[in-house]
Amino acid sequence: MQSAARVVRLRPRLGCTLSAVLGVTIAACFSPAKAATIVAPVTATAATTFISSSGNDYSILNTIDQSGLSLGYVSGETDFDIYLAGNPSHTSRANGNEWFSRDYGTRRLASQTVTYGFSELTSINAFALWNEEFAGIGTTQLLSSLDGLTYTLLSTITPVRSTFAPGSTIIPYSAQVFSFDLTSMLFFRLVIANCPGPPSGQSSYRGCGIGEVAFSAELGPVDNNPIVPLPAALPLLGSALGFFAWMGRRRKACN
């Protein structure tokens, strides 16, 4: 009778242990990902800038100050996905709102380099671009750097051209989002190979343009080696179930 009573007392402990192991394993398998936060760079430089004879402002800084956006955000606080789901558009009014490169006219368009800098090491996994509608940018390499000297290629993109707004017509355009592996960086660089420019017959200008940029960030350090990644957690679950099945058979044999 003592042996039977001992078995009765042990079984609840076995069930509790199994529940605990399964709980930890399932939590490791299905723990939710961090919410992405929208982040704006704090510095911006461009290889060239269009100098207007009328004094209009086409500085690259216009692409990081939210000028021209229909909906603002708080850098480092606003949820990236929720913000973009609101379809914030950018005005096609250029002065003080957009960047333009120098005008290459009939000459071969040289590649353009634009570099953005963050206030601290930031983990980025997506780039939001409001592709300026008059000139825009075409095939572009996205690169990252930790020191501003050595850059690593993240991706090569070809943004869709925004709807052209002729004359004084205002046609707002939406953001395009380009994702890549989560990467820690202090600098983000665009190497622009070509730009669509205005439609034939609309303007003689041949250069590049950007309306606004923003980034999706996971604030905090990048965890490149998680303790229990998904592929490892599933075998752990199988091992736990196998162990307790063996324990059950062993106790039944003893009885």
N, C-alpha and C positions, 0 to 999 in steps of 0.2 A: 504493500500500500504506500509506503514511503516513496518507492521508486516512481509509482504512478503519479503521486502528488508532485514530485519534483518535475516530471515531464510537463504537467499542467502549468506549473509556475514558469517553466522555461519558454513555452510556446509564445506567450504574449511578448516576452522580451525579443524573441526571434522575429515576430511580426513587426515590432517597433523598429528594430534594427534595419529590417528590409525596407520599411517605409522611409526611414531616414536616408538610407543609401540611394534609394530611387529618387527621393526629393532632391538631393544634392546633384545627382547625375542629370536629371531632367532640367534643373535650373541651369546647369552648365551648358546643356544643349540648346536651350531656348531662351537664354537671357537676352533682354531687349537691347538693341543697338542704341548708342548715344544719339540724341537729337542733334541735327546739324544746325549751326548758328551762322547767320550771314555776317561776313566781315568785309570791311573796306580797307584797302591799303592806305598807308599814311604818306607815301611818297610816290611820285610818278615822273618818269623821264622818257623822252622820245628822241630818236636820232635826228629828226627834223620836224619843224612846225611851219605851217603856212603863215606868212606874215601879210596881213591885210593892209592895203594902202588906206583903207577907210578907218583903220583902228579897231576893227572887230577882234574879239577875243576867241582864238581857236586853240588855247593851251591844252596840253595833255592833262593838266590838273582838273579840267572840266569833267574828266571821265571818272573821278573818284569823289566828287563833292555832292553827288545826288542832284545836281542842277539839271533840270529838264525832266526828271522823273515825276510821274503822276502820283506816286505813293512813296513816302519816305520810310526809313527804317533806322533802328539804333544798332550801330555796328557792335558786334560782340554780345548782343542780347536778343535780337529778333530771330525767330525761327526761320531758317532758310526756305524750307519747303512751304510753310504757311505763307510766307511773303510772296514767293513766286506763284503760288496758287491763286493769289489775288490779281494776277496778270498786270503788274505795274508796267506801264508803257513809258516811252521816252519821246519827248517832242522832237519834231524834225526842224524846229527853229534852231539854227546853228550858233549864232552869236552868244558866247558865254555859256554854252551848253555842251558843245562837242569839240573834239580834236580833229584837226586836219594836218596831214603831212605837207611838205613842200609840193609845189606843182611841177611835175616833170614834163608837162606839155607833150610834145611829140617824141621826146626822147624815151629810151627804154626805162621803165619804172624800176628803180633800185629797191631792193628789199628794205623793209623798215623794221627797226627794233624798238620795242616799247618795254620798259622795265618798271615793275611795281614793287614797292617795299613795304613790309609789315613792321609794326612796332616791336614785335618779339617773335621768337620761334613759334610758328603756327602750323597746325596740322590741317592741310587742305585736301579736299577730295572732289571738288567741282568748281568750275569757272562759269559765271554767268556773264554773257555779252549782249549788250544792246548794240547791234550792228548798224552803224550809221547809214541812213538810207540814200544819201547823195553819192557818196564814194564807197564807204564801207571797207571791209577787209575780206580777202579771199583765203586761199590756202595758207595756213599759219601753223608754225610749230609752237607748242607750249613747253616751257622749260622751267625748272626750279633750281634754286641755289641756296646754300647755307651761308655763303660768305660774299656773294656778289661777284665772285671771280670765276668759279667753276660751276657750270650749268649742266643739268641732266635732263634729257628729253623725257617728257611725260606723255605727250600725244601729239598727233598732227590732225588738225581739224580743217574743215571747209565750211564756214558759216553760210547759211542761206541768206541771200540778198533781201533786205527789207524793201517794202514798197516805196518806190520813188515818189517824191513830192515835188512836182514842178512849180517853178516860180515862187510865189508867196504862199502857196497851199501848205497847210499843216496836216501831215499824216503821221500820227504817232506810231511807233513800232515797238514790238515786244521783245523780251529777253530770250536768248537761246542758251541752253545749259549744256556744258560738256563735262562729263565725269571722267575721273581717272583714279588710280590707286591712292589711298590716303598717304600723304607725303608731308613730312616736316620741312618747312622752308622759311627763309627770311626774305627771299626775293622770288618774283614770278616774272618770266619774260615771254614776250610774244616776238617771234621772228616771222614777219609777214612777207610772204613770197610774192603775192600779187593782190591787186585790188580791182574790183569790177568797174569802179568809176561811174560817172553819169551815163545814161543811155546816149547812144549816138545822136548827134544833132541837138542835144539839150544843153551841153556846156563843153568848153574846150579844156576844162580842168581835168588833170590826170594825176591823182594822188590817192591817199588812203584816209579813212575817217572812222572814228569810234565815238559812240554816244556815251556809254557808261559801262563800267565793269563792277562785279562784286564776286565774292567767293564763299563757298560752303566750307565751314571749319568745324572740327571737333576740338573744342577748347580743352587743353590739357595735353600731357605727353602721349605720343603714339605708342601703343602696346604692340610691338612687332612679334612678341613671343608670348601669347596668352597661355595661361597655365593649363587650361583644358579646352583646346579648340574643338569644334564640332566633330571632326573625323575621329579624334581620340576619345571623345566622350561616349560615342556609341558603343565601341568595344568594351568600355568600362561598364556600361549598363548590361551588356551581354554576360560579362564575367561575373557581375554581382548576382544576376539571376541564376547562372549555372552553379555558383557556390551555394546558394541557399537551397537549390533543388537537391544538391548532393547531401547537404546537411539533413534535409528532410528524410531522404532515403536511409541515411545512416542511423538516425534516431528510430525509424520504423523497424530497421533490422535488429536494433538493440532490444526493442520491446518484444 
